[in-house]
Amino acid sequence: MADESYSLRVPAIDWDGKAPDMRSRLVTWDWRWKLPAKTRTLSIDFTQVKFMEPWALAMFTAYGMHMREAGLEVKAELDASVPSNVYFADMGVSEAVSTGRTSVVVRQWSASHQNTGLHVIRTAADMLAFVKSSNRLALAHCEEAADALKYAMLELSRNVLQHAQSDIGGVAIAQHFPESNRLQVALCDLGRGVMASLRHRYPELRSDRECLRIAILPHSSGALPNAIYGSGTENAGVGLFYSREIAWRAGGSFWIASGNALLGLRGDNDAIWRLKLPEPDRVYRDIRGWPGTIVVLDFPTSGITDFSAILKSCGQLADEARRMSGPAGLDFVGAHADVEAMHTIRVHDFEENNQEAVRLREQEIRPRVEKGEVVLFDFEGVRAPTQSFVHALLSEVLKIPGSLARLSFTHCTPSAREVLKAVAAYASYKQIV
């Protein structure tokens, strides 16, 4: 029997949003997809964990459910004397990993004013039950934030139902943290992942990171016909886009992980509304593989005072993307972006030297982009580049299929942004087709 039982101990760390190895890498635990060959029973041991945010609990629950679908008997090992373990039990983790269903306790639960509990999303009825559970979160004092939360819960749940092809469905949870006045919603699945969902429509994409960059743009859904981020009157392909906009515009964060990549957007509530920053900080990182998709939104309740205004902005951006995909797909990253493995071009070093721009384009930039590498253009110190100069630097590169997912721009003034958008509108390959 010893050979047939395997105990996986969850590390005794704080699985919170402040840990540097939490969302920034997703490598705090070496995922055990391949257990010893004779394993028949898997125990997920939570007894050493003192604190765990909802997103991480959903992730571990999804893992346990996946192993159950693979034929193992799975159980959650909890210690009733540990406060965090009492919370895990209340969330319904034991029944979810052992039966693959939402806990009866969670379905009937009305005692908590902070948590929805863990919900298994396999059907439209499951989705609606999850959204309805948000009524428990005592958000009467911030109705606009409550509306935004429900909107995100619906969009993320629909994504699982429409695209994931996950054997477990999805594991969803939302929580209100009254001590910090913030909301979190997370949804994890173990389906085909973002790349498999998009590659049939966007064959030029080569990596999980590229696919994540495209997935959060408007009208990029794999469910739509071939077109420039979709065409016609279909209102699809905007779920992740709207969700990311809600999170960072509220001064919160949006995270999506799939395959071997993670993408994050981090807003700053005070800075966004005081300085009117046009873009959030980005996080692009390689991670240990997660076969499906994880999405997490975390934002302050005070960050959304007029949800209709955010929806209006999203609609305008989506309309612009439908008309011109090139400008809409340009990736502007903040000065504090956390980006790995990018080749940097410092534009100030050859500002307005069109001949040098062409040389760099042909000898350095184009070969890297064609090979699937990511190039970062740093415009620090370049206040108002001319369209002629930017055209010489980028026009031919933007015609390369998939280039929008391989180019990023930082330290761009409003003038520089407009010139870049103009060149993209004129020169870019019809990305992504």
N, C-alpha and C positions, 0 to 999 in steps of 0.2 A: 504493500500500500504506500510505503514511503516514496517509491518511485513514481506513483501515480498522482501525488498531490504536490502542488507547487504554490508557495507563498510569495507574493510580490509585495514587499514592504514599501509603502510610499514614504519618501524621505521626510525627515523631521525638519522641514524648512517652512518659512512663511510663504505660501503661494499667493502673494499679493501683488498689487500693481506697482509697488516700489522696488521690488527685487530686480536687479539688473539682468538676471538671467531668466526673467519670467517671459513677458511677451516679446522682449527684444531678441530672444534666441529660441525659446521652447526646447532647450536642451538640459533642463534641470533634472530630467529623469530619462534614463536610457530605456526607451520604449521596448517592451518585450513582446514583439509580434511572433517570434519563433520560440516557443517554449520547448523544454525537453520532450522528446518523441513520445514517451509513455504517459505524459501528463493527462489526467482525466478530470482532476478537480483543481480549480484556480481560486486562491484566496487573495483578495486585494486588501492588504493590511493598512488601515488608516490610523492605527492606535497611537502612532508617534507624532501625528500632525496636530499642531496647536492652532493653526489658522489656515483657511483655504478660501479664496474668493470663488464666487459662483462659476466663473468660466472654467476654472481648473476642476471643480467637482463635476461639471458636465463632461469635461474631457475624459476624466477617469471612468465615469459612468459609461460613456460611449465605448471606451476601450473594453470594459467588462462585458457589455452587451454584445460587442462584436465577437469576443471570445466564446460567449455562450452560443452564438449563431454558428461558430466553427465546431461545435459539438462538445464543449467542455461544460462541466458543472461549475458555476461561478458563484461566489458569495463574497460579501463585504464583511471584513472583520472590524468590528467597532467595539470601543470600550465605553460603557455607559458612565464611567467616572470622569471621562475627559469631555469638557464642555463642547469642544469642536465636534466630537463624535456624536454628541446628542443632536447637534445641528445637522450633521450629515444624515442621521437617521430620520429626522423630521423632514428633510428634503426628499426622502424616498429612495435613497441610493440602494438600499438592500433589495427591495422588491424589483427595482429597475434592472439591476445586474443579474438577478436570479431568475426573473420571469420575462424580461424584455418589455414590460408594460409600465405605464404610469402607476405609481402606488395608489391604492385605494385611499390611504390616509391623505395623500396630496389632492386627490380628486374631491374629497369631502372637506378639505381643510379650510377653516375660516378663522383660526385662532391668531395667526400671525398677521402683522401689519407691515412686514418688511419683505416677505419672500413669496414667490409663486410656487416654490417647490420645483422638482425636476419633472418635466413633461416629455413624454415620448411622442414625437410627431410622425405619424404615418399616414394620416388621412386629413381631409379638410375639417372633419369634426374635431380631431386632435388640435389642429391649428386654432380653431375658434375657442376651444376650451382653454388653451394656453393664453390667448389674448384676454379672454374674460377673467382669467385669474389675476390680471394686473389690477383689477378693482380692489384687491386686498391690500394694496401697497400704501394706503393712507396718503394720497396725493391731492386731496381736496384743496390744499393751499397753493398748488402749482398745476392748475389744469392744463396749461400749455405744454408743460413738460410731460404730463401724463399722456396727452394726445400724441406727442412725438414718440414716446415709448411704445405705445400701442401700434403706431404706424410701423416702427422698426420691427416689432415682434411679428407683424403680419408679413412684411416683405421678406424677412429672413426665413420664416416658416414656409412661405410659398417657394422660395428658392430650393429648399430641400425637396418639397413635393414635386417640383417641376423638373429639376436638373440632377439631383444627387445620385439617384439610383442606388441608394444605400440599403444594405440588408437589415439595418437596425432602424431605418428611418432617421430621425434626428433627435438629439437630446437638447432640450431648451430649458432655460431658467432666466428669471429676471429678479432683481433685488433692489430695494431702496435702502440706502445707507443714511439714516437720518442724522447721524453724528457728523457726517461730512457733506450732507445735502447733495448726494449724487445718486445716479441710477446706473444700473448695469444690466445689459441683456446679452446673453451668449447662446449660440447654437452650434452644436458639433454634429457632424455626421461622419460615416466611414464608407462613403460611396466612391464614385469614380474620380472625384477631384476636379479642380477647375480646368486643368489642362485637357483632360479627356472630354470635358464638356464643351470646350471652345475649339479644339484643334480641327474638328471636322469642318468648321466654318472659316477658321483662320489658320490654314496650314503653314503659313510663314513663321508662326510663333515657335520658338525652339526650347524655351525653358519655363519652369514653373513661375519664376519671377516675372518674365514677360507676360505670361497669362494673367497673373494677378494685377499687373498694371493696366491691362486692357479690361479686365473684368469689372473694375470699379468706374469705368467710363460709361456715359449714358449710351443706351442702345447697343450694347455689346453682347447681348444675350445670344447664346447658341441656339435659342429657340426660334429666332427670327430668320427669315430668308436671307440669302446672301445680299449684302448691300453695304453702304458706308454706315456702319453702326446701326443698321436697320433703315428701312425706308417706309414710305407710305404712312398709314395712320396707326400702325400698331403701337400700343402703349406698353411695350415689354422691354426688358433689358435695362431697366432703370432702378431695380430694387436695391442693389448694392450701392449704386451711385447716390440715390437719395439717402440711404442709411449713413454713408460716409459723410455726406454734407450735413446731416442732422448732428452727428457727433462732433465734428471739429468746429462747426459754426457755433455750437453751444459752449465751446471752450473745453471739450472733452477729447476723447480719442476713439479711433476706429482701427481694428486689427483684423486681418484676414490671413490665415495660414492654410496652405495646401501643398501637398507634395513636399518638395525640399525648399520651399520659400515662404517668407513672411513679409507682409507689407503693413505698415502702420502709418496713420496720420494723427498728428497730435496738435490740438489747438490750444490757445491760451485765451481764456475768456476776456480778461481785461485788455490784453493787447489787441485782440481781434476787433473789439468794439471801439476802443479808444483810438487805435492807429489804423483801423480798417485794413488789416493785413489781408492780401488777396489769396493767400494759400497757407495751408498748415505746414508744419515740419513733417518730413517724411522719415520713415524707417524702412530700409530695404535690407533684408538679411537672409542668408542661407541657414537652414535648420535641418535637424534630423527629420527624416520623412514622416509626415502624417498622411496616410493614404487617402483620406477624405478631405473635408474642409472644416475649418473652425472660424467663426466670425464673432467678434466681441465689440460691443459699443459701451462706452462708459462716459457719462457726461453729467455736469452739475445741474440740479433742478433750476437754479437761478439763471442758467445760460440760455433758456428759451423763454422769452417774454412774449413773442408773437410767432407762433408756429406757422401761421398762414404766410408770413413774410418769407420764411425759409422755403416753404413749398413753392412760393412764387419764384424765388431765385432759382430753385432747382428746375422748375419748368422752363424758365428762360434759357438756362444753360443747356438743357436737353434739346430745346428747339434749335439753338445755335449749332449744337453738335450734329443734328440731323441735316442742317444745311451745309455745314463745312466741318468735316471730321478732322482735318489737319490741325487748325488752330485749337479745336476743343481737346485734342489729344496731347498737346504740348505739356511736358512734365516740368513744372516750376517747383523747385524745392527750396525750402528755407535755409537760412544761414546755419541753423543748428540741426540740420538733417543728419540722421544716423545711417549712413550709406556705406555698404561694403563693395569692394571690387569694381570701382569705376575708374576709367582712365580720364584724367582731367585736362581740359584745354583752357588755358588762361588767356582770354580774349584780349585783355589789355596789353599783352606783350606784343601784339601785332595789329593794334587798333587801326582801322581804315586802310590797312595795307592789303588791297585786294589781291595782289599777286601772291603774297604770302598765304592769304586765306585759301586761295585755290590750291597752292602747293600742299598745305596741310590737309585740305579736304581730300585730295587724290592720294597722297602718300601715307597719311596717318589715320584720318577719320573714316573714309569710305571702307578701307580694308577691314578695320575693326568692326564696323557696323555689319558688314556683309558676313563676317564670321560669327555674329551674334553677341559681340561684346557690348558693354554699356559705356557710353561716353558722356561725361559731364562737362558742360560749357560754363565756365565761371566768368560772369560779366562784371565782376567787381572793378570799380573804377571807370567803367564805360557807361556814361550817363545817357547818351543819345546816339546809338550807332545808326549809320545810314542804311537804307534798304539795299543799296548797291553792295555794300560791304557784307551784310548778312546774307544776301542772295549768293554772293561769291562763295561764302563759307558753307552754306547749308542747302542750297537749292537742289543740287544733284543727289545729296545724301537723303533728302526727304522723299526722293522717288524710289528708294529701296524698300521693297516689301518688308514690313515689320519694323521699320526704323523708328516709328513713334514709341515703340516699347523699349528702344535702346538708346534714346537720347534724353538727357535731363539738363535743366538750366537753373543756375543759381545766381544770387546777387543781381537780379534784373530790376532795373528801375521801371516805372510804368511806361516810359517811352520805349525802352528796350523790349518790353513785353509786346507792345503794339506792333513794332517792326517785325519781331519774330512771328507773330500771328499772321501778319500780312504776307510774309514770305511763305509760311506754311500753307496759307490759303491758295497762293498762286502756284507753288511748286510741288506740293506733297503728292506722293502716290495716294490713291484713294484708300486711305487706311481706315479701318482694317477690312479687307474684303474676303 
